[in-house]
Amino acid sequence: MLDFACGLGQDLRKLAYDGVNAKKLYGVDSSQGLIDAGSYLFQDRTTDLTFVTGNIWADDPLKNLPMGEKTFDIVHCSAFFHVFSFDQQIRIAKTLAGFLSENSNALIFGWTTGMMEAGEYGVGRNGEGRAYAHNVQSFQNLWEVVREQTQTTWHVEAVLQKAPEIFNRISNMEAWEVDVPERMFLHFSVRKG
Ligand SMILES: C[S@@+](CC[C@H](N)C(=O)[O-])C[C@H]1O[C@@H](n2cnc3c(N)ncnc32)[C@H](O)[C@@H]1O
């Protein structure tokens, strides 16, 4: 399994803790600092988990992985889509799709910030960045564009849910330009159709 934009790597560590073979878990993030912070936080530098840097916009975002085969049955991607505009998310979706193996059950799953009313919102201290928050329909639309552009079909499941309470308590620290009364997550899974 690949966790793309794994950040501190807590999700892979949870899987390893729960019994998944750590040698089969790979984390990629553009920030070496966050990868290092994860090792420092969890005090497990000798873990069998693999963490390497990689940038979604690079020609080969997985080039630092120490293996010839660069495809995965499961690609996890959480709290990443929502950092980007709709058009950038199309590119991300196509790139993640390219990481999937030929296994007919191969899937991409994760969550992204959701809104009842999907749209592009200003983010950052002054609202200078643009980020697209999804509802179920807009996320399906995203994969419909991927289908049109790549001649592939996708089975998309998504559900918009209230975020865990902790996220509402920290929402003031975030700078979405809309007043978010209640933080929502769009949980998704995407399989080849
Ligand atoms: C909000 S964090 C989410 C981290 C983790 N998935 C989680 O759920 O805790 C977004 C992550 O995306 C990474 N990131 C940002 N731009 C990236 C890029 N162009 N390529 C790869 N990773 C990127 C950041 O370093 C950060 O770790």
Ligand as a Chemical Component Dictionary entry (heavy atoms), coordinates in Angstrom:
data_LIG
# 
_chem_comp.id                   LIG 
_chem_comp.type                 NON-POLYMER 
_chem_comp.pdbx_formal_charge   0 
_chem_comp.three_letter_code    LIG 
# 
loop_
_chem_comp_atom.comp_id 
_chem_comp_atom.atom_id 
_chem_comp_atom.alt_atom_id 
_chem_comp_atom.type_symbol 
_chem_comp_atom.charge 
_chem_comp_atom.model_Cartn_x 
_chem_comp_atom.model_Cartn_y 
_chem_comp_atom.model_Cartn_z 
_chem_comp_atom.pdbx_ordinal 
LIG C1  C1  C 0  -2.632 18.336 5.343  1  
LIG S1  S1  S 1  -1.197 17.350 5.144  2  
LIG C2  C2  C 0  -1.888 15.696 5.230  3  
LIG C3  C3  C 0  -0.876 14.700 5.699  4  
LIG C4  C4  C 0  -1.424 13.283 5.974  5  
LIG N1  N1  N 0  -1.971 12.671 4.777  6  
LIG C5  C5  C 0  -2.446 13.302 7.080  7  
LIG O1  O1  O 0  -3.621 12.965 6.824  8  
LIG O2  O2  O -1 -2.085 13.628 8.214  9  
LIG C6  C6  C 0  -0.821 17.546 3.414  10 
LIG C7  C7  C 0  0.480  16.883 3.044  11 
LIG O3  O3  O 0  0.713  17.071 1.659  12 
LIG C8  C8  C 0  2.107  17.222 1.464  13 
LIG N2  N2  N 0  2.309  17.867 0.159  14 
LIG C9  C9  C 0  2.030  19.154 -0.171 15 
LIG N3  N3  N 0  2.327  19.381 -1.452 16 
LIG C10 C10 C 0  2.799  18.200 -1.952 17 
LIG C11 C11 C 0  3.251  17.800 -3.225 18 
LIG N4  N4  N 0  3.308  18.691 -4.246 19 
LIG N5  N5  N 0  3.631  16.513 -3.423 20 
LIG C12 C12 C 0  3.591  15.635 -2.374 21 
LIG N6  N6  N 0  3.171  15.971 -1.136 22 
LIG C13 C13 C 0  2.775  17.237 -0.917 23 
LIG C14 C14 C 0  2.531  18.063 2.652  24 
LIG O4  O4  O 0  3.929  17.993 2.898  25 
LIG C15 C15 C 0  1.687  17.461 3.767  26 
LIG O5  O5  O 0  2.345  16.412 4.423  27 
# 
loop_
_chem_comp_bond.comp_id 
_chem_comp_bond.atom_id_1 
_chem_comp_bond.atom_id_2 
_chem_comp_bond.value_order 
_chem_comp_bond.pdbx_ordinal 
LIG C1  S1  SING 1  
LIG S1  C2  SING 2  
LIG S1  C6  SING 3  
LIG C2  C3  SING 4  
LIG C3  C4  SING 5  
LIG C4  N1  SING 6  
LIG C4  C5  SING 7  
LIG C5  O1  DOUB 8  
LIG C5  O2  SING 9  
LIG C6  C7  SING 10 
LIG C7  O3  SING 11 
LIG C7  C15 SING 12 
LIG O3  C8  SING 13 
LIG C8  N2  SING 14 
LIG C8  C14 SING 15 
LIG N2  C9  SING 16 
LIG N2  C13 SING 17 
LIG C9  N3  DOUB 18 
LIG N3  C10 SING 19 
LIG C10 C11 SING 20 
LIG C10 C13 DOUB 21 
LIG C11 N4  SING 22 
LIG C11 N5  DOUB 23 
LIG N5  C12 SING 24 
LIG C12 N6  DOUB 25 
LIG N6  C13 SING 26 
LIG C14 O4  SING 27 
LIG C14 C15 SING 28 
LIG C15 O5  SING 29 
# 
